Amino acid sequence: MLEEWLRDFMFVAMRWLHIVCTTLVVGGTLFFEFVVPIAVEDLKTEQQLTVAGKARWVFRRVIWPCAFLLLVTGVVSVLRLRESSDQNREIFWSVAIHLGLGIVAIGIALMLTVPRSPPDRPVGWMRVNLGVLRLCILAATIARHARLVASDRAATTARSNQAPKPVPLTIVPTTRQT
């Protein structure tokens, strides 16, 4: 009993951690795309580069742990999905797309933060990454919906396959009126 409770708790904790890390990655990407360019537009070029470099350095400290935790929590979620083999066929493609897009998004984020100097057009790469992240979240939403629909179908099928319970008959004596 405790083992099942602990496993359920860990699943909820991993799911929460996955959502928090996703929020940090998406929020950081939005910050780089919308806030930083507007905040530094009045500065001189060398000051713009300094501010962008420092922001990129801080973003690296957020992206690395988030990328690692997203991969770990994603693997835990996939392992949990393997337990319910009936649902796997219905949600396989949405999970595969979510996984693929997530790896691409993490790859782009790491590509922007790993080298000493940023790649050409980092804001353009951030826009591409934001689009990939939005598609990844859409795929996760579709996978969750498909999983819930499959679970509802399985519950409905299980209920309909159960033998109907006999209804007790009560015999009430009738009185004749003459």
C-alpha positions in Angstrom: 0.0 0.0 0.0 2.8 2.4 0.9 4.7 1.6 -2.2 1.7 2.5 -4.4 1.1 5.7 -2.4 4.8 6.7 -2.8 4.7 5.9 -6.5 1.7 8.1 -7.0 3.2 10.9 -5.0 6.4 10.7 -7.0 4.5 10.8 -10.3 2.6 14.0 -9.2 5.9 15.5 -8.0 7.6 14.7 -11.3 4.7 16.1 -13.3 4.8 19.3 -11.2 8.6 19.6 -11.7 8.1 19.1 -15.4 5.6 21.9 -15.6 7.7 24.3 -13.5 10.8 23.6 -15.7 8.7 24.1 -18.8 7.4 27.4 -17.5 11.0 28.6 -16.8 12.2 27.7 -20.3 9.2 29.3 -22.0 9.3 32.3 -19.7 13.0 32.8 -20.3 12.6 32.5 -24.0 9.8 35.1 -23.9 12.0 37.3 -21.8 14.8 37.1 -24.3 12.6 37.7 -27.3 10.4 40.5 -26.0 12.0 42.2 -23.0 15.7 42.3 -23.6 15.6 43.8 -27.1 13.3 46.6 -26.0 15.2 47.2 -22.8 18.5 47.7 -24.6 17.4 49.5 -27.7 18.4 52.9 -26.4 21.9 51.8 -25.3 25.1 51.9 -27.3 26.0 48.8 -29.2 28.8 47.7 -26.8 26.4 48.2 -23.8 23.7 46.2 -25.6 26.1 43.3 -26.1 27.2 43.5 -22.4 23.6 43.4 -21.2 22.6 40.6 -23.6 25.7 38.6 -22.6 24.9 38.9 -18.9 21.3 37.9 -19.5 22.5 35.0 -21.6 24.9 33.9 -18.8 22.0 34.0 -16.2 19.7 32.2 -18.7 22.3 29.5 -19.0 22.1 28.9 -15.2 18.4 28.4 -15.6 18.4 26.3 -18.8 21.0 23.7 -17.8 19.1 22.4 -14.7 15.8 22.7 -16.4 17.0 20.8 -19.4 18.3 18.0 -17.2 15.1 17.9 -15.1 12.8 18.0 -18.2 14.6 14.9 -19.5 14.5 13.1 -16.2 10.8 13.9 -15.5 9.9 13.1 -19.1 11.5 9.7 -18.9 9.6 9.0 -15.6 6.3 10.0 -17.3 7.0 7.8 -20.3 7.8 4.9 -18.0 4.5 5.5 -16.1 2.7 5.4 -19.5 4.2 2.1 -20.3 2.3 0.6 -17.4 -1.0 1.1 -19.2 -0.5 -0.8 -22.4 -4.1 -0.4 -23.6 -3.7 3.4 -23.8 -0.3 3.4 -25.5 -1.6 2.7 -29.0 -4.0 5.7 -28.9 -1.5 8.2 -27.6 1.8 7.0 -29.0 2.1 9.6 -31.8 1.2 12.6 -29.7 3.7 11.5 -27.0 6.4 10.9 -29.7 5.8 14.4 -31.2 5.9 16.0 -27.8 9.1 14.2 -27.0 10.7 15.1 -30.4 9.7 18.7 -30.2 10.9 18.9 -26.6 14.3 17.6 -27.5 14.5 20.1 -30.3 13.5 23.0 -28.0 16.0 22.0 -25.4 18.7 21.6 -28.1 18.0 25.1 -29.4 18.1 26.6 -25.9 21.4 24.9 -25.1 22.8 25.9 -28.5 22.1 29.5 -27.5 23.7 29.3 -24.1 26.6 26.8 -24.4 29.2 28.5 -26.7 31.2 31.5 -25.4 29.7 33.7 -28.1 26.1 33.6 -29.2 25.2 32.4 -32.6 24.2 34.7 -35.4 20.7 36.2 -34.9 20.0 34.9 -31.4 16.6 36.6 -31.3 15.6 34.8 -34.5 16.6 31.5 -32.9 14.6 32.4 -29.8 11.5 33.0 -32.0 12.0 29.6 -33.6 12.4 28.1 -30.2 9.3 29.8 -29.0 7.3 28.3 -31.9 8.8 24.8 -31.2 7.9 25.2 -27.5 4.3 26.2 -28.3 3.9 23.1 -30.6 5.5 20.9 -27.9 2.9 22.2 -25.4 0.1 21.6 -27.9 1.4 18.0 -28.4 1.5 17.5 -24.6 -2.1 18.7 -24.4 -3.3 16.4 -27.1 -1.5 13.5 -25.5 -3.1 14.2 -22.2 -6.5 14.5 -23.8 -6.1 11.2 -25.7 -5.0 9.5 -22.5 -8.1 10.8 -20.6 -10.4 9.8 -23.5 -8.8 6.3 -23.6 -9.2 6.0 -19.8 -12.8 7.0 -20.0 -13.5 4.5 -22.8 -11.8 1.7 -20.8 -13.9 2.6 -17.7 -17.1 2.6 -19.8 -16.2 -0.7 -21.4 -15.5 -2.3 -18.0 -18.8 -1.1 -16.6 -20.8 -2.3 -19.6 -19.1 -5.8 -19.5 -20.1 -6.3 -15.9 -23.0 -8.6 -15.4 -26.1 -6.7 -14.4 -27.1 -7.0 -10.8 -30.4 -8.7 -10.3 -33.2 -6.4 -9.2 -34.9 -7.8 -6.1 -38.6 -8.3 -6.7 -41.0 -7.5 -4.0 -44.4 -9.0 -4.1 -47.1 -6.9 -2.6 -50.4 -8.6 -1.9 -53.2 -6.9 -3.7 -56.6 -6.6 -2.1 -59.7 -7.2 -4.0 -62.5 -4.9 -3.8 -65.9 -6.4 -4.2 
